[in-house]
Each structure stands twice: as C-alpha cells, then as structure tokens.
Amino acid sequence: MDKKLYERELKRLQAQLVDMQAWVRARGARIVVVFEGRDAAGKGSTIKRVTEYLNPRIARIVALPSPTERERTQWYFQRYVPHLPAAGEIVLMDRSWYNRAGVEHVMGYCSNAEYHRFLHQAPIFERMLVEDGVILLKYWFSVSDTEQEKRFRSRAQDPMRRWKLSPNDVASITRWEDYSRAKDVMFVHTDIPEAPWFEVESDDKRRGRLNMISHLLAQVPWEPIEREPVEVPPRPATKGYERPPRNESTLVPDHAAEVERAAAAQAQGQPDHR
C-alpha cells in the first residue's frame, strides 16, 4: 500500500481511537483486545499503532512472560484474571490465554489433558467475561509461509530487531503445518457467537494495520464525547524567586552538541574523532 496514503488514513483512524478512549473513560466501559496469530505476522507493530496516541493509564498492553513454577500449579486462566480491565480501561493482550492452544500444545509445553481442558474451558471463561459486560475482541493475524520466512531472515540480520527472534519463532518454520492444525482446532472450539475470531490478512503490514484498527472502531459502540475545553491560564507575576546558579547542578553532558560538531566537521571533509 502506498506509504503516504497509509499514513494519512492511519492518522485519521488514530484520531478516532483517541475519541473512543474518551468514551471508554466516560462510560466506564471495559475492553479486552486479544492479538494472536503467526510469529512475525505483525501483531506487535499493530499494537504500537493502536496505542501510539492513547493514554497509557487507560489503554495498557499485557505481554506476560513464561509462567513461573508457582503459576504452573494454578488454574490456567488465573494468571490472566488480574490483568483484566476495570471500568474505563482498555487492555490489549500481546498473546493471551491462547498460548495453550498454540505454542504450548505444538511445542509440548502442556499435557494433552491440559490442552483439551483449555479447549473446553476457554469458551466458558469468555462467555463469563462477556456476560459481565466486558467487550472482548479476538484478532488472528495471518501471514504466508514465504512472507514469514522473509521477515525472520530480516530480523536475524538486523541487530535492532534480533531480540524479536526466539527459538520458538524459528521452530514455527519447521512446524508450519502443526501450527496450522492447532489454529484450525482452536477456531472450532473457541469461535463462539459471544466472542468470535476475526482474521487479519497481514502479508501487507500497512493494509493489515488499517483493516484491524478500522474493524476495532466499528465493533465498539462508542460515540463522540463532549469534552470540557482546557484553558491555559496566564503566567502570574514573579514573587522574587531566584533560580540557583546552573553551575551548581550536575547537568547531562551535551551529546547533541558533539553530534552537531561532528556533522559540521564531516561536511567540511574532516574526520570524525568521536
């Protein structure tokens, strides 16, 4: 998708997300958005665009690490319950309880009994959330095998993004069909009317982000909220306060000035001695 067209539409949708946030706060709504899908399918980058202009006190991201030894002995959903939203909050789950139906099942991190128990309990758990008034939205991000491999290789060569490539991610290449079967079974058991799955095609990341955000905005029954205008008062006259001398403070070194000097020297053909 054309970058300028994408950025223009993204800003328009993000402005609506800010308006939706005001409605959530004013009405005391509770929203949970689950982001699941293939590794390197664009979940994280979409979450960044959703939250870019939102208040982190209202919209927060939940990305839980591997469970502790104690958490492994708890009811499976127990570790997720404390992260559910209170009134006026939005929770975006970067991976969720569906880890059990995906990576845990495929990689053998849970038993067959635990896996089948999850498939039975997940719809019950989600119906309880919805019955209690939570708006629950579940998105599955799809990516083709060729595009996934391309993104993996790009991450492996980029020192700024190499951290995003885990052993489990790499294993998803050799276990592509296993993950496909796991996803199909998961959908059969958990694609319920109260909380259906919505698929996002994301071989084109820009298109996928716009489609997901637009759909999210359409699923929440928000409306514009009249907000009180904020008036910036005039600064009052001084009462004689004098700031202590600057040389008595420990200032951060002016790295920016060094960068400017180096750039000026380079422009004049001089070597950079930093």
N, C-alpha and C positions, 0 to 999 in steps of 0.2 A: 504494500500500500504506500502511496506517495507520502513522504515524511511530513511535508507542510500541511497537507490535508489531514493527516493523522493527528498532528499536534494541535491543530485548530479544533478538531472535534473532541479531542481528549480534554482540552481546557474547558470546553462547554459542558461536558459531562462531569468534570470535577467540580465545576461551579454548582451543578445540581446536587452533587454529593454533599457539598457544604450546606446547601439548603435542607437536604434530607436529614443531615446531622442535627440541625436546629429543631426540626420536627421531632426527631427521636428524643431529644432532651426535653422539649416542651411537653410531649405527650407521655413521657416515661416508658417509651417502647423498649423492648429487648430484642436484639437481633443477633443471630449467630450465622456466620457465613463460613461454610466448610470448603476449603480448597484441597482437592485431591487430584490425582492423575499420574501420568507417566513422569519419571525422572526427566528433568530438563524440558518439561512441557510449558514452562513459563508461569508457574504458579507464583513464585516469589516476586517476579518483576511486575505481575499484575497487582499483587497486594500492595507493592510500593506505590503504584499509580493510584490505587483506591485511597490510600491513607495520606498521600502527599500533602494535602491541604486540610486534613481533618485534625481536630483537637485530640491529642493522644490521651487525654483524660476521659474522652468519650469513646473513641474508636481505638481499640488496642489489639495488637497481634499476639496470638498464642502459638508458640512453636516449642513444644515440650521435647526435652531430651529423652534418651532411653530411660525406661523406668528403673528406679533403684531396687535393691533387694527387698526392701520393705513394701514398695509399691507392687512388686510382683506377687505379693501374697494378698493384696486387696482385691475386692470386687473390681473387675476390669474398668468399668466406667468411673470408678471412684476418683481417680486422679484427674479426670476432666471436669467433674462437677464444680470444684472451687473456682474454675476459670469461666464459668457461665456468667452472662451479664446480669447486672441488677438493672433497675429502672433507669432509662436514659442512657444506656450503653450499647455499643456495637462491638462484638468480638469476631475477629477474623482468624480462623484456625488454619495455620500453615501446616497441613497434615492434621489428623484428628484421631478419633477412636477407630477410624477405618484402617489404621496401621495393621490391626489384627487381621483384617480381611485381605490385605495386600502383602506387604513386605514380611510381616511376621509369619504368615501362612506359607508363602512361597519359599522363604529362606529357612523355614523350620524353627523359628524362634518361639512358636507356641505348639501345643499338642493339638491333635485332631479334635479332641473333646473340647478344648478351649475355643478352637476355631468354630465349631458347629454351635457351641453355646452362644458365641458372639452373633452369629447369623440369626439366631432365634431372638436374642435379647435386644439387638440394635433397633429393630422397628418398634419394639415396646418402649424402649428408652426415648426414642424420638417422638413417639406419639404422646408420651407424658409431657415432654417439653412443649410441644405444640398446643396440647390441651391446656397447659398452664399459661398460654399467651405468648410464648416465645415465637418469633418469626425465624424459622430455620430454613436456610437456603444451602443446597449442596451442589457444588460445581465439580465436574470431572474434566480435566484438561487433557486432550488427546494430542498426540504428536506421532508422525510416521516414524518407522524404524530408521529410515535413512536420515531424516532430519535430526532425530535424537542422537545418532552416532556423530553427525556433523557437529552438533553442539557440545557433545562430550569432548571431541578432539580439540575444539576451540578452547574449552575450559582448561584442558590439560596443558595447553601451550601458553595460557595467559596467567602470569603469576598473581594478578589481582583477583582472579576468579577460581584459582586452582582449589581453594578450600571448599568450593561447592561440589567437588567431585569426590565422593566417598567410595569405598569398596562395594557397598551395596548398590550404588549408582552404576558402577561398571558391570556388576553382575546382572543388571537388568537387560544388558545387551544379549548375553548368552541365555537368559531366561525369558526372552520376549514372549514366547507362546505361553509359558507358565503364568506370567502376569496377565496375559490376555484372558486366559481361562478363569483366573481368580477374579478379574474385574467382571466378567460375564456372570459368574455365580453370585458375586456381591450384588449386582444390579437385580438379579432375580429375587433375592431375599429382601433387599432394602430400598428398592424403588417403589415407595408406597405413596398413595394419594396425599397423605398429610405432609410428606416431605420427599418429593420426587427428586431424582437426579437430573441435572441439566448438563449437557455435554458442550464443551467449548473446543472447537477446532482451532489449534494454535500452531500449525506449521508456519503461518504468518503471525508473528507475535503481535504486531500492531493491530491487525484486524481482530485477533482473539481478545486483546485487552478491551477494545471498544465494544465488542459484542457482549462481553461479560458485564462490563460496567453498565451499559445500557439496559441489559436484562435485569440486573440487580435493582436499578432505579425503578423499573416497571413492576417489580414484584413487591415492593414495599409501598403500602398505601399512604405515602407521605403527601403533604401539601405545603405550599409556602407559608412560613410563619412570619407574622409582622413583628419585627424586632425593634426594640427601643433604640432610637438613634443615640450614638455615643458622641458627646460634646467634649472637646479638649479644652479645658479652662485656660485662661491666660496665666502666664507665669507670674507669681507675686513678686513684689519688690524685695530686694535683698534685705536681710536683717543684720548685716555685718559679718556674716560667716566668711572666714578666710581659709582657703584650702592649704594644707601643709605643703611645704616645698616638694616638688616632684623628685628631687634627688634623694629624698628620704625614703622613697618607695623602691621596692625591688621589681623593676619592670621586666617584662618578657623581652628578650633580645629582638631587635628589628630585623627579622629574617627577610621580610618583604623588601627592605631597602637593599639587602645584599643581592636579592634576585634581580632588582632593577639595575643595580650597578653591573652585575654580570651580563645582563641582557644588553646594556649600553656598550659595554666593552666588546661583546661579541659582534654587535652591529658595526663596530669600528675595526673589526678584524683582529682584535686582541684575544689571547687565550683566556679561558675561564679557569681561574685558580681556586675555585671553591673546593 
